[in-house]
Amino acid sequence: MPDAPDDLPNISAAHIDVPDLAKLAPPTVATHPPRILLLYGSLRERSFSRLLTLEAERLLRHFGA
């Protein structure tokens, strides 16, 4: 990529970092499943946001998080 693309005249080719698989790999392998914080904001006894958050938790646990 010696020159900037024609449709992006304000971008210098030196500042474009093209990703490859080596750059996307984590430096160390995690020994635990991904940690995802799910929040809900209602304190009501029957809270649909809480029910949705609990359902999302079930799905994430099923997929290994």
Summary of the structure (lengths in Angstrom):
residues: 65
radius of gyration: 21.4
end to end distance: 38.5
largest distance: 61.3
contacts: 86
relative contact order: 0.12
helix: 34%
strand: 0%
